Amino acid sequence: MNRVTRVPELGFSAAVAPNPETSLVMPSVLVVIDMQPGYPASQDAVTQWFVKQEILRQSERNLPVLLVEFDAHEMGETFESIRCLVESYEHGHIIDKRSSNGSAEILSACRRLQLPSEAFRICGVNSDACVLETVQGLLSAHSTCLITLPQDACNCLTGKSNSIWQYFQSLARVTVELHVQMH
């Protein structure tokens, strides 16, 4: 279970994500990927509800949220019910990505906005494409970052329960919260 601690120099509270290698405490950034109407998996009401719950929990803890969009002209902007939660939140930011792997844009936003980049909660769609490639990109680019994936707040065209979750569980530094194991 995550605890909450205050990190004064960052200006927001931090969910504690212990690094097993160093026992250090790291603030967590919520990354919401491609919850746009052009992605059929994002249209699932259950997934949208869990994504909104992630954003609300993050904002209650005063933690940063990055809303990541791909080609908003073609795929549409993030659903309004999700987007408004981020736009109205002082630590909420909307960023564009250029490919299915949004890790470079996420890390760039963390540097530019002076956000921590050691621990991420990642949700959205598609778990077997953009979410997967972003997780792989972050793990590759940042050798010590920790990633948590809340399964209920992710989706793909093959549904919520597919073999991708076994793969995620096999990755070092990745924690999967299987159906309704909330923090």
GROMACS elastic network, one bead per residue, 0.5 to 0.9 nm:
[ bonds ]
;  ai    aj funct       b0    kb
    1    16     6  0.89065   500
    1   182     6  0.84763   500
    1   183     6  0.53960   500
    2    15     6  0.58486   500
    2    16     6  0.55392   500
    2    17     6  0.67320   500
    2   183     6  0.61353   500
    3    14     6  0.82293   500
    3    15     6  0.55802   500
    3    16     6  0.52694   500
    3    17     6  0.82021   500
    3   183     6  0.89766   500
    4    13     6  0.65730   500
    4    14     6  0.55354   500
    4    16     6  0.58577   500
    4    27     6  0.88677   500
    4    61     6  0.72776   500
    5    13     6  0.56647   500
    5    14     6  0.53002   500
    5    15     6  0.64289   500
    5    16     6  0.67824   500
    5    25     6  0.89437   500
    5    27     6  0.85771   500
    6    10     6  0.87598   500
    6    11     6  0.81898   500
    6    12     6  0.65403   500
    6    14     6  0.59157   500
    6    15     6  0.87210   500
    7    10     6  0.56402   500
    7    11     6  0.64877   500
    7    12     6  0.61369   500
    7    13     6  0.57045   500
    7    14     6  0.63678   500
    7    27     6  0.79783   500
    8    11     6  0.51392   500
    8    12     6  0.67962   500
    8    13     6  0.78845   500
    9    12     6  0.82398   500
   10    13     6  0.81141   500
   10    14     6  0.89904   500
   10   114     6  0.77056   500
   10   115     6  0.73520   500
   10   116     6  0.81627   500
   11    62     6  0.87486   500
   12    27     6  0.88322   500
   12    61     6  0.79424   500
   12    62     6  0.53333   500
   12    63     6  0.59374   500
   12    64     6  0.80036   500
   12    91     6  0.85337   500
   13    27     6  0.75073   500
   13    61     6  0.59426   500
   13    62     6  0.53648   500
   13    63     6  0.59487   500
   14    17     6  0.85819   500
   14    25     6  0.85883   500
   14    26     6  0.69782   500
   14    28     6  0.62863   500
   14    29     6  0.88365   500
   14    61     6  0.71753   500
   14    62     6  0.75765   500
   14    63     6  0.62002   500
   15    25     6  0.84081   500
   15    26     6  0.72524   500
   15    27     6  0.53241   500
   15    28     6  0.57909   500
   15    29     6  0.89833   500
   15    58     6  0.87843   500
   15    61     6  0.75242   500
   15    63     6  0.77187   500
   16    24     6  0.88318   500
   16    25     6  0.53781   500
   16    26     6  0.56600   500
   16    27     6  0.60131   500
   16    28     6  0.73777   500
   17    24     6  0.80204   500
   17    25     6  0.56583   500
   17    26     6  0.52737   500
   17    27     6  0.67258   500
   17    28     6  0.69789   500
   17   118     6  0.88138   500
   17   119     6  0.67031   500
   17   146     6  0.76453   500
   18    21     6  0.86594   500
   18    22     6  0.79705   500
   18    23     6  0.54741   500
   18    24     6  0.55643   500
   18    26     6  0.65663   500
   18   146     6  0.86940   500
   19    22     6  0.54915   500
   19    24     6  0.54806   500
   19    25     6  0.67580   500
   19    26     6  0.75803   500
   19   118     6  0.88177   500
   19   119     6  0.88852   500
   19   144     6  0.79398   500
   19   145     6  0.82477   500
   19   146     6  0.72779   500
   19   173     6  0.86191   500
   20    23     6  0.54512   500
   20    24     6  0.79837   500
   20   173     6  0.87488   500
   21    24     6  0.82814   500
   21   144     6  0.85804   500
   22    25     6  0.88621   500
   26   116     6  0.76482   500
   26   117     6  0.86495   500
   26   118     6  0.62624   500
   26   119     6  0.62909   500
   27    63     6  0.77072   500
   27   115     6  0.87794   500
   27   116     6  0.63561   500
   27   117     6  0.82426   500
   27   118     6  0.73481   500
   27   119     6  0.63382   500
   27   120     6  0.83533   500
   28    58     6  0.89146   500
   28    63     6  0.70375   500
   28    64     6  0.76031   500
   28   116     6  0.72121   500
   28   117     6  0.78203   500
   28   118     6  0.73310   500
   28   120     6  0.50731   500
   28   121     6  0.66482   500
   28   146     6  0.88604   500
   28   147     6  0.88127   500
   29    58     6  0.83446   500
   29    63     6  0.65909   500
   29    64     6  0.52186   500
   29    65     6  0.58918   500
   29    66     6  0.73147   500
   29   110     6  0.89037   500
   29   115     6  0.77094   500
   29   116     6  0.71214   500
   29   117     6  0.73994   500
   29   118     6  0.85863   500
   29   119     6  0.63934   500
   29   121     6  0.61203   500
   29   122     6  0.83460   500
   30    54     6  0.77837   500
   30    55     6  0.74527   500
   30    58     6  0.70779   500
   30    63     6  0.77811   500
   30    64     6  0.63374   500
   30    66     6  0.61181   500
   30    67     6  0.83280   500
   30   119     6  0.88481   500
   30   120     6  0.57701   500
   30   122     6  0.59290   500
   30   123     6  0.78385   500
   31    64     6  0.87164   500
   31    65     6  0.59766   500
   31    67     6  0.60127   500
   31    68     6  0.70006   500
   31   106     6  0.81650   500
   31   120     6  0.68295   500
   31   121     6  0.60266   500
   31   123     6  0.63277   500
   31   124     6  0.82100   500
   32    35     6  0.71743   500
   32    51     6  0.75123   500
   32    55     6  0.85579   500
   32    65     6  0.75804   500
   32    66     6  0.62189   500
   32    68     6  0.58792   500
   32    69     6  0.85996   500
   32   121     6  0.84205   500
   32   122     6  0.60441   500
   32   123     6  0.50464   500
   32   124     6  0.52830   500
   32   125     6  0.84053   500
   33    36     6  0.86882   500
   33    66     6  0.84877   500
   33    67     6  0.63709   500
   33    69     6  0.64946   500
   33    70     6  0.85554   500
   33   102     6  0.83929   500
   33   122     6  0.74356   500
   33   123     6  0.61430   500
   33   125     6  0.59560   500
   33   126     6  0.80684   500
   33   130     6  0.74255   500
   33   131     6  0.67589   500
   33   134     6  0.89620   500
   33   154     6  0.89639   500
   34    37     6  0.86924   500
   34    38     6  0.88493   500
   34    39     6  0.73910   500
   34    42     6  0.74980   500
   34    67     6  0.79397   500
   34    68     6  0.60198   500
   34    69     6  0.50718   500
   34    70     6  0.63967   500
   34    75     6  0.87277   500
   34    77     6  0.88185   500
   34    78     6  0.69680   500
   34   124     6  0.60516   500
   34   125     6  0.56947   500
   34   126     6  0.76584   500
   34   130     6  0.79348   500
   34   131     6  0.87671   500
   35    38     6  0.86095   500
   35    39     6  0.72902   500
   35    41     6  0.84760   500
   35    42     6  0.51574   500
   35    43     6  0.79432   500
   35    48     6  0.78424   500
   35    51     6  0.87627   500
   35    67     6  0.85105   500
   35    68     6  0.82375   500
   35    69     6  0.75162   500
   35    77     6  0.81840   500
   35    78     6  0.51981   500
   35    79     6  0.64815   500
   35    82     6  0.80551   500
   35   124     6  0.58396   500
   35   125     6  0.64217   500
   36    39     6  0.58789   500
   36    40     6  0.85129   500
   36    42     6  0.62620   500
   36    43     6  0.79027   500
   36    69     6  0.73656   500
   36    70     6  0.83912   500
   36    72     6  0.78096   500
   36    75     6  0.61059   500
   36    76     6  0.56768   500
   36    77     6  0.55957   500
   36    79     6  0.57229   500
   36   125     6  0.88620   500
   37    40     6  0.67074   500
   37    41     6  0.87068   500
   37    42     6  0.64888   500
   37    43     6  0.62994   500
   37    75     6  0.62358   500
   37    76     6  0.58102   500
   37    77     6  0.73701   500
   37    78     6  0.69643   500
   37    79     6  0.66328   500
   38    41     6  0.89132   500
   38    42     6  0.80361   500
   38    43     6  0.86240   500
   38    72     6  0.88249   500
   38    74     6  0.72603   500
   38    76     6  0.60573   500
   38    77     6  0.87934   500
   39    42     6  0.54805   500
   39    43     6  0.71754   500
   39    75     6  0.69499   500
   39   125     6  0.75944   500
   39   126     6  0.79789   500
   39   156     6  0.88366   500
   39   157     6  0.88672   500
   40    43     6  0.54415   500
   40    44     6  0.76921   500
   40   156     6  0.81490   500
   40   157     6  0.70751   500
   41    44     6  0.59464   500
   41    47     6  0.83338   500
   41   124     6  0.89206   500
   41   125     6  0.64730   500
   41   126     6  0.68253   500
   41   154     6  0.88211   500
   41   155     6  0.57878   500
   41   156     6  0.50500   500
   41   157     6  0.54106   500
   41   158     6  0.85817   500
   41   159     6  0.78321   500
   42    45     6  0.80700   500
   42    47     6  0.69389   500
   42    48     6  0.69525   500
   42    79     6  0.87843   500
   42   124     6  0.72243   500
   42   125     6  0.61386   500
   42   126     6  0.79368   500
   42   154     6  0.85303   500
   42   155     6  0.69885   500
   42   156     6  0.78201   500
   43    46     6  0.88360   500
   43    47     6  0.78321   500
   43    48     6  0.73072   500
   43    79     6  0.87786   500
   44    47     6  0.54259   500
   44    48     6  0.63452   500
   44    49     6  0.87693   500
   44   155     6  0.81227   500
   45    48     6  0.50345   500
   45    49     6  0.61026   500
   45    50     6  0.87230   500
   46    49     6  0.50786   500
   46    50     6  0.63368   500
   46    51     6  0.86451   500
   46   152     6  0.78696   500
   46   153     6  0.80882   500
   47    50     6  0.52338   500
   47    51     6  0.61447   500
   47    52     6  0.86206   500
   47   124     6  0.77892   500
   47   152     6  0.62864   500
   47   153     6  0.51139   500
   47   154     6  0.62303   500
   47   155     6  0.65836   500
   47   160     6  0.89307   500
   48    51     6  0.50839   500
   48    52     6  0.61714   500
   48    53     6  0.86338   500
   48    79     6  0.87257   500
   48    81     6  0.86362   500
   48    82     6  0.75955   500
   48   124     6  0.84409   500
   48   153     6  0.71576   500
   48   154     6  0.88154   500
   49    52     6  0.51733   500
   49    53     6  0.62798   500
   49    54     6  0.87901   500
   49    82     6  0.89611   500
   49   153     6  0.77720   500
   50    54     6  0.62626   500
   50    55     6  0.87412   500
   50   150     6  0.87883   500
   50   152     6  0.61469   500
   50   154     6  0.82881   500
   51    54     6  0.50836   500
   51    55     6  0.63932   500
   51    56     6  0.87062   500
   51    82     6  0.76887   500
   51   123     6  0.68771   500
   51   124     6  0.70210   500
   51   152     6  0.81323   500
   51   154     6  0.77504   500
   52    55     6  0.50829   500
   52    56     6  0.61212   500
   52    57     6  0.85920   500
   52    81     6  0.80615   500
   52    82     6  0.60459   500
   52    85     6  0.77118   500
   52   153     6  0.84710   500
   53    56     6  0.50560   500
   53    57     6  0.60802   500
   53    58     6  0.84551   500
   53   153     6  0.85314   500
   54    57     6  0.52375   500
   54    58     6  0.61104   500
   54    59     6  0.86396   500
   54   121     6  0.88631   500
   54   123     6  0.84599   500
   54   150     6  0.86827   500
   54   153     6  0.76063   500
   55    58     6  0.50588   500
   55    59     6  0.61315   500
   55    60     6  0.85694   500
   55    65     6  0.70141   500
   55    82     6  0.82490   500
   55    85     6  0.71551   500
   55    86     6  0.75069   500
   56    59     6  0.51387   500
   56    60     6  0.60980   500
   56    61     6  0.86508   500
   56    85     6  0.76112   500
   57    60     6  0.50696   500
   57    61     6  0.63456   500
   57    62     6  0.86572   500
   57    63     6  0.86959   500
   58    61     6  0.51989   500
   58    62     6  0.62373   500
   58    63     6  0.51861   500
   58    64     6  0.69828   500
   58    65     6  0.71635   500
   59    63     6  0.57392   500
   59    64     6  0.73677   500
   59    65     6  0.78956   500
   59    85     6  0.89191   500
   59    86     6  0.88533   500
   59    89     6  0.71394   500
   59    90     6  0.88172   500
   59    91     6  0.77296   500
   59    92     6  0.84151   500
   60    63     6  0.77014   500
   62    90     6  0.88478   500
   62    91     6  0.73408   500
   63    91     6  0.67156   500
   63    92     6  0.86672   500
   64    89     6  0.89772   500
   64    90     6  0.84835   500
   64    92     6  0.58792   500
   64    93     6  0.79305   500
   64   115     6  0.74679   500
   64   116     6  0.89963   500
   65    86     6  0.70617   500
   65    89     6  0.86371   500
   65    91     6  0.62657   500
   65    93     6  0.62196   500
   65    94     6  0.84252   500
   66    86     6  0.80721   500
   66    91     6  0.85220   500
   66    92     6  0.60478   500
   66    94     6  0.57915   500
   66    95     6  0.68842   500
   66   106     6  0.77041   500
   66   109     6  0.84389   500
   67    78     6  0.82194   500
   67    83     6  0.78191   500
   67    86     6  0.73087   500
   67    92     6  0.75270   500
   67    93     6  0.60816   500
   67    95     6  0.61127   500
   67    96     6  0.84412   500
   68    78     6  0.86194   500
   68    93     6  0.85649   500
   68    94     6  0.59913   500
   68    95     6  0.50170   500
   68    96     6  0.57145   500
   68    97     6  0.66589   500
   68   102     6  0.76025   500
   68   105     6  0.87048   500
   68   106     6  0.80123   500
   69    72     6  0.64303   500
   69    75     6  0.86276   500
   69    76     6  0.88148   500
   69    77     6  0.72092   500
   69    78     6  0.69967   500
   69    94     6  0.74661   500
   69    95     6  0.62912   500
   69    97     6  0.60775   500
   69    98     6  0.89028   500
   69   102     6  0.89323   500
   70    73     6  0.87283   500
   70    74     6  0.85338   500
   70    75     6  0.70785   500
   70    76     6  0.87091   500
   70    77     6  0.86779   500
   70    95     6  0.88175   500
   70    96     6  0.58319   500
   70    97     6  0.52965   500
   70    98     6  0.64871   500
   70    99     6  0.71203   500
   70   100     6  0.77665   500
   70   102     6  0.87729   500
   71    74     6  0.55986   500
   71    75     6  0.58681   500
   71    76     6  0.74623   500
   71    77     6  0.83982   500
   71    96     6  0.74344   500
   71    97     6  0.76590   500
   71    98     6  0.75549   500
   71    99     6  0.89720   500
   72    75     6  0.50371   500
   72    78     6  0.78719   500
   72    96     6  0.82347   500
   73    76     6  0.56132   500
   73    77     6  0.74919   500
   74    77     6  0.88126   500
   75    78     6  0.86570   500
   76    79     6  0.81575   500
   77    80     6  0.78346   500
   77    83     6  0.81703   500
   78    81     6  0.84161   500
   78    82     6  0.67840   500
   78    83     6  0.57351   500
   79    82     6  0.55009   500
   79    83     6  0.59686   500
   79    84     6  0.85532   500
   80    84     6  0.57451   500
   80    85     6  0.84884   500
   81    84     6  0.57584   500
   81    85     6  0.69771   500
   82    85     6  0.54726   500
   82    86     6  0.69065   500
   82    87     6  0.89932   500
   83    86     6  0.52896   500
   83    87     6  0.60887   500
   83    88     6  0.85895   500
   83    94     6  0.84996   500
   84    87     6  0.50123   500
   84    88     6  0.59500   500
   84    89     6  0.84346   500
   85    88     6  0.56247   500
   85    89     6  0.64280   500
   85    92     6  0.81571   500
   86    89     6  0.51923   500
   86    90     6  0.80972   500
   86    91     6  0.79412   500
   86    93     6  0.66395   500
   86    94     6  0.76633   500
   87    90     6  0.77533   500
   87    91     6  0.89660   500
   87    92     6  0.61930   500
   87    93     6  0.71005   500
   87    94     6  0.78453   500
   88    91     6  0.89447   500
   88    92     6  0.75081   500
   89    92     6  0.50858   500
   89    93     6  0.83619   500
   90    93     6  0.82546   500
   93   109     6  0.87609   500
   95   105     6  0.74364   500
   95   106     6  0.77984   500
   95   109     6  0.75805   500
   96   102     6  0.83240   500
   96   105     6  0.73249   500
   97   100     6  0.76295   500
   97   101     6  0.77586   500
   97   102     6  0.53764   500
   97   103     6  0.85457   500
   97   104     6  0.83066   500
   97   105     6  0.59740   500
   97   106     6  0.83137   500
   98   101     6  0.79520   500
   98   102     6  0.72002   500
   98   105     6  0.81833   500
   99   102     6  0.63988   500
   99   130     6  0.82823   500
  100   129     6  0.69237   500
  100   131     6  0.80141   500
  100   132     6  0.89242   500
  100   133     6  0.65461   500
  100   134     6  0.72321   500
  101   104     6  0.76503   500
  101   105     6  0.87769   500
  101   129     6  0.84067   500
  101   130     6  0.57886   500
  101   131     6  0.76838   500
  101   132     6  0.80396   500
  101   135     6  0.81068   500
  101   136     6  0.82522   500
  101   137     6  0.65413   500
  101   138     6  0.89766   500
  102   105     6  0.54807   500
  102   106     6  0.61432   500
  102   107     6  0.87181   500
  102   130     6  0.75222   500
  102   131     6  0.85290   500
  102   133     6  0.77104   500
  102   134     6  0.52431   500
  102   135     6  0.87779   500
  102   137     6  0.77056   500
  102   138     6  0.86163   500
  103   106     6  0.50020   500
  103   107     6  0.60697   500
  103   108     6  0.83912   500
  103   133     6  0.81279   500
  103   134     6  0.50424   500
  103   135     6  0.73754   500
  103   136     6  0.83166   500
  103   137     6  0.53108   500
  103   138     6  0.52632   500
  103   139     6  0.89574   500
  103   141     6  0.79514   500
  104   107     6  0.52883   500
  104   108     6  0.60128   500
  104   109     6  0.85363   500
  104   134     6  0.86295   500
  104   137     6  0.76460   500
  104   138     6  0.78354   500
  104   141     6  0.82051   500
  105   109     6  0.60160   500
  105   110     6  0.85346   500
  106   109     6  0.51138   500
  106   110     6  0.61952   500
  106   111     6  0.87380   500
  106   117     6  0.87668   500
  106   134     6  0.89373   500
  106   138     6  0.85429   500
  107   111     6  0.62889   500
  107   112     6  0.86162   500
  107   117     6  0.67836   500
  107   138     6  0.79319   500
  107   141     6  0.87378   500
  107   142     6  0.89285   500
  108   111     6  0.51721   500
  108   112     6  0.60995   500
  108   113     6  0.84677   500
  109   113     6  0.57844   500
  109   114     6  0.79647   500
  109   115     6  0.77840   500
  110   113     6  0.52771   500
  110   114     6  0.55386   500
  110   116     6  0.63209   500
  110   117     6  0.62826   500
  111   115     6  0.63432   500
  111   116     6  0.79763   500
  111   117     6  0.81250   500
  112   115     6  0.78143   500
  116   119     6  0.73671   500
  116   120     6  0.89457   500
  117   120     6  0.72295   500
  117   142     6  0.81509   500
  117   145     6  0.68547   500
  117   146     6  0.89848   500
  118   142     6  0.78023   500
  118   144     6  0.66170   500
  118   146     6  0.61421   500
  118   147     6  0.84907   500
  119   144     6  0.87142   500
  119   145     6  0.53375   500
  119   147     6  0.57233   500
  119   148     6  0.79266   500
  120   145     6  0.76129   500
  120   146     6  0.63367   500
  120   148     6  0.62476   500
  120   149     6  0.85475   500
  121   146     6  0.86456   500
  121   147     6  0.58099   500
  121   149     6  0.58260   500
  121   150     6  0.74433   500
  122   131     6  0.74292   500
  122   134     6  0.89533   500
  122   135     6  0.79832   500
  122   147     6  0.70984   500
  122   148     6  0.63263   500
  122   149     6  0.53066   500
  122   150     6  0.72466   500
  122   153     6  0.85961   500
  122   154     6  0.83609   500
  123   127     6  0.81086   500
  123   131     6  0.71938   500
  123   148     6  0.88203   500
  123   149     6  0.62524   500
  123   150     6  0.64799   500
  123   151     6  0.76569   500
  123   152     6  0.85101   500
  123   153     6  0.53716   500
  123   154     6  0.50542   500
  123   155     6  0.84132   500
  124   127     6  0.71648   500
  124   130     6  0.87317   500
  124   131     6  0.69542   500
  124   153     6  0.60985   500
  124   155     6  0.64724   500
  124   156     6  0.87243   500
  125   128     6  0.80242   500
  125   129     6  0.77066   500
  125   130     6  0.66095   500
  125   131     6  0.61396   500
  125   153     6  0.86606   500
  125   154     6  0.56823   500
  125   155     6  0.52067   500
  125   156     6  0.57697   500
  125   157     6  0.89037   500
  126   129     6  0.52068   500
  126   130     6  0.54614   500
  126   131     6  0.57406   500
  126   132     6  0.77810   500
  126   154     6  0.71218   500
  126   155     6  0.56420   500
  126   157     6  0.73095   500
  127   130     6  0.65088   500
  127   132     6  0.56967   500
  127   133     6  0.88499   500
  127   151     6  0.88161   500
  127   154     6  0.60428   500
  127   155     6  0.55916   500
  127   156     6  0.53768   500
  127   157     6  0.88479   500
  127   160     6  0.82867   500
  127   164     6  0.73021   500
  127   165     6  0.85325   500
  128   131     6  0.65609   500
  128   132     6  0.54460   500
  128   133     6  0.80718   500
  128   155     6  0.83984   500
  128   156     6  0.64452   500
  128   157     6  0.86539   500
  128   158     6  0.87207   500
  128   162     6  0.89429   500
  128   163     6  0.89758   500
  128   164     6  0.60785   500
  128   165     6  0.88813   500
  129   132     6  0.51879   500
  129   133     6  0.59575   500
  129   134     6  0.84287   500
  129   156     6  0.81292   500
  130   133     6  0.51662   500
  130   134     6  0.59409   500
  130   135     6  0.84535   500
  131   134     6  0.52156   500
  131   135     6  0.61224   500
  131   136     6  0.86187   500
  131   154     6  0.82927   500
  132   135     6  0.52058   500
  132   136     6  0.61951   500
  132   137     6  0.85280   500
  132   164     6  0.82832   500
  132   168     6  0.81038   500
  133   136     6  0.50678   500
  133   137     6  0.59648   500
  133   138     6  0.85708   500
  134   138     6  0.60738   500
  134   139     6  0.85118   500
  135   138     6  0.52209   500
  135   139     6  0.61612   500
  135   140     6  0.85321   500
  135   147     6  0.74970   500
  135   168     6  0.89100   500
  135   174     6  0.85925   500
  136   139     6  0.51853   500
  136   140     6  0.60791   500
  136   141     6  0.85543   500
  137   140     6  0.50952   500
  137   141     6  0.59700   500
  137   142     6  0.83718   500
  138   141     6  0.51211   500
  138   142     6  0.57669   500
  138   143     6  0.82781   500
  138   145     6  0.74705   500
  138   147     6  0.86691   500
  139   142     6  0.54360   500
  139   143     6  0.60011   500
  139   144     6  0.76071   500
  139   145     6  0.65214   500
  139   146     6  0.79461   500
  139   147     6  0.82949   500
  139   172     6  0.88298   500
  139   173     6  0.79179   500
  139   174     6  0.88396   500
  140   143     6  0.62842   500
  141   145     6  0.89686   500
  142   145     6  0.56896   500
  144   173     6  0.77819   500
  145   173     6  0.70018   500
  145   174     6  0.89541   500
  146   172     6  0.86363   500
  146   174     6  0.60319   500
  146   175     6  0.79575   500
  147   173     6  0.62304   500
  147   175     6  0.62248   500
  147   176     6  0.84806   500
  148   173     6  0.84686   500
  148   174     6  0.57459   500
  148   176     6  0.57816   500
  148   177     6  0.71879   500
  149   152     6  0.88211   500
  149   153     6  0.81163   500
  149   154     6  0.78951   500
  149   168     6  0.84769   500
  149   174     6  0.74983   500
  149   175     6  0.62410   500
  149   177     6  0.60042   500
  149   178     6  0.84375   500
  150   153     6  0.55822   500
  150   154     6  0.68551   500
  150   175     6  0.85404   500
  150   176     6  0.60799   500
  150   178     6  0.66250   500
  150   179     6  0.76203   500
  150   180     6  0.82201   500
  150   181     6  0.79756   500
  150   182     6  0.79029   500
  151   154     6  0.52566   500
  151   155     6  0.76978   500
  151   160     6  0.70970   500
  151   161     6  0.85178   500
  151   165     6  0.80245   500
  151   176     6  0.67281   500
  151   177     6  0.58177   500
  151   178     6  0.53399   500
  151   179     6  0.57925   500
  151   180     6  0.79819   500
  151   181     6  0.88851   500
  152   155     6  0.75284   500
  152   160     6  0.71750   500
  152   177     6  0.81651   500
  152   178     6  0.72662   500
  152   179     6  0.54394   500
  152   180     6  0.65933   500
  152   181     6  0.89127   500
  154   160     6  0.69343   500
  155   158     6  0.80675   500
  155   159     6  0.59438   500
  155   160     6  0.51261   500
  155   161     6  0.86481   500
  156   159     6  0.52842   500
  156   160     6  0.65529   500
  157   160     6  0.84740   500
  158   161     6  0.78769   500
  158   162     6  0.68892   500
  159   162     6  0.67003   500
  160   165     6  0.87911   500
  160   179     6  0.89205   500
  161   164     6  0.81509   500
  161   165     6  0.73353   500
  162   165     6  0.63487   500
  162   166     6  0.80091   500
  163   166     6  0.53956   500
  163   167     6  0.67214   500
  163   168     6  0.89481   500
  164   167     6  0.50442   500
  164   168     6  0.62264   500
  164   169     6  0.86672   500
  165   169     6  0.61255   500
  165   170     6  0.86438   500
  165   176     6  0.75040   500
  165   178     6  0.85306   500
  166   169     6  0.51108   500
  166   170     6  0.64130   500
  167   170     6  0.51497   500
  167   171     6  0.68156   500
  168   171     6  0.54505   500
  168   172     6  0.87556   500
  168   174     6  0.67117   500
  168   175     6  0.77593   500
  168   176     6  0.69745   500
  169   172     6  0.79965   500
  169   174     6  0.66331   500
  169   175     6  0.65353   500
  169   176     6  0.61228   500
  170   174     6  0.79510   500
  171   174     6  0.56261   500
  171   175     6  0.83254   500
  172   175     6  0.84045   500
  177   180     6  0.74142   500
  177   181     6  0.55556   500
  177   182     6  0.72320   500
  177   183     6  0.86533   500
  178   181     6  0.58992   500
  178   182     6  0.88084   500
  179   182     6  0.84039   500
